Amino acid sequence: MWADAGLVAGKDLRIELRSRVGINQVLPFSLVVLVLFALALDPDSGTLDAAAPGLFWVAVLLSSLLATQRSFAVEAADGNRDGLRMSGLDPAGLFLGKAGAVAAQLLVLEALLLVGISLLYGTDLASFGLLALTCLLATLGLAGAGTVYGVMAFGLRVRETLLPLLVLPVMAPVLLAATRSFEAAIERDAGAATSWLGVLAAFAVLYFVVGMFGFGPLLEEA
Amino acid sequence: MSETRRSSSGRAPALLGWASLVLVGATVGLGLVLPKSAEQAEYSRLIAIHPPVAWVSYVAVVVAAIAAIACLLTRRASFDRLNIASLEVGAVFTALTLATGSIWSRPTWGVWWRWDPRLTTEALLLAVLVGAVALRRALPPGRGRAVVTSVFSLATLGLLPLVHFSVELWRSQHQRGTLLAPDPATNADSPYLGAMFLGFVAFTVLYSWMVVQRARIEALEEDADELMLGRAIAERRAEGLGPSDPAPGVA
């Protein structure tokens, strides 16, 4: 399973490195979102600084949608879907590979966005360990849930419009918990982040379990 | 399939329908004749409607998940119909929960909507259930659709604890669970408790009737699809057997 996961994740990341869709499109998109937030909320009023954790995670959430769409778009062409079905790879490994590749891209994106909010919003990024843990758990949840709903909408003509409707309400708890945990990290209050980190971990576990058991039947039957 | 249709169109659903009509009527009647409370005046009557409707929205998700597990294990189409029927009816009751909660919130909190965690998560549950209906409509009929809907239901069940424990987790302004308090009598007067319990029964029976009817419509739609497909195949065959083409099956 783990070998298969590594194979699929490596394949997806290699495609992204070569096509540079992430660097040329998803990353600029998320930075544009950060700039638009600054235009919408007056940068001098202090609102932007106070709202920075929430704005960061909204930008990540929207970008995760693009990354998930992209992850399944590469499988839609040239009968790749049948290739995946007939590859003999472990379905749980396939899920872990797809989700892992999305998570890896999101983590890189988050690192760059953190620099972005630090420069653009003047946010003080204290408690680096807590920030990193928040990003890791939230990213696993986003990638896991995105991959589960991505394979559900896989192959449908309406998947571009359907996926946001499926994914965004589900990811709202991650947005909430990650934002609060992020705020706690900025305020150097590790105790306040504990329960939120628990929510993030529970969410990630839920969707990884659903994905590992459900990905095979979903890919095979849907 | 025909077995389900027979059982769905028999006397049991009609009895369920009449029972729900009588029970919901009795709940509304009892709610209206109760004396108004000192704190919330006329609005306290909503206790007969709002908590039971919210209860049904939870029940619907649990029933859908149980049907989903049964569908994945047995591959029977009747469980798939029960699954989507419960999700759809659940969406209706979740919307009703938000509507009745909003009507109650206006005089109690002074606003139609506030970002109370329980309200917010219930709104998210509605969005998830609307997504389930949209996904179902986008999928072609068949085994794949049943599997996708089943996995969706199981994932939605996982979100329920977030809804349920959100009050404790986010220190809401929403009233804590009245019935789960150490002494329920201190939280709600007994006539109101009686009306609320009747409401729980009435709306659960109403939900059951709606699910049975929705599952029956699903079965009829599947039959109609098969019929249309059969007709289309017969028409294509008839075209092939036309006088200008004496060799059927040769393209």
Interface residues (C-beta under 8 A of the other chain):
Chain A: V148 M152 A153 L156 R157 V158 L162 L165 L166 L168 P169 V170 A172 P173 S195 V199 A202 L206 Y207 V210 G214 P217 L218 E221 A222
Chain B: L72 T121 L124 A127 V128 V130 G131 A134 L135 A138 L139 R143 G144 R145 A146 V147 V148 V151 F152 L154 A155 G158 L159 P161 L162 L169
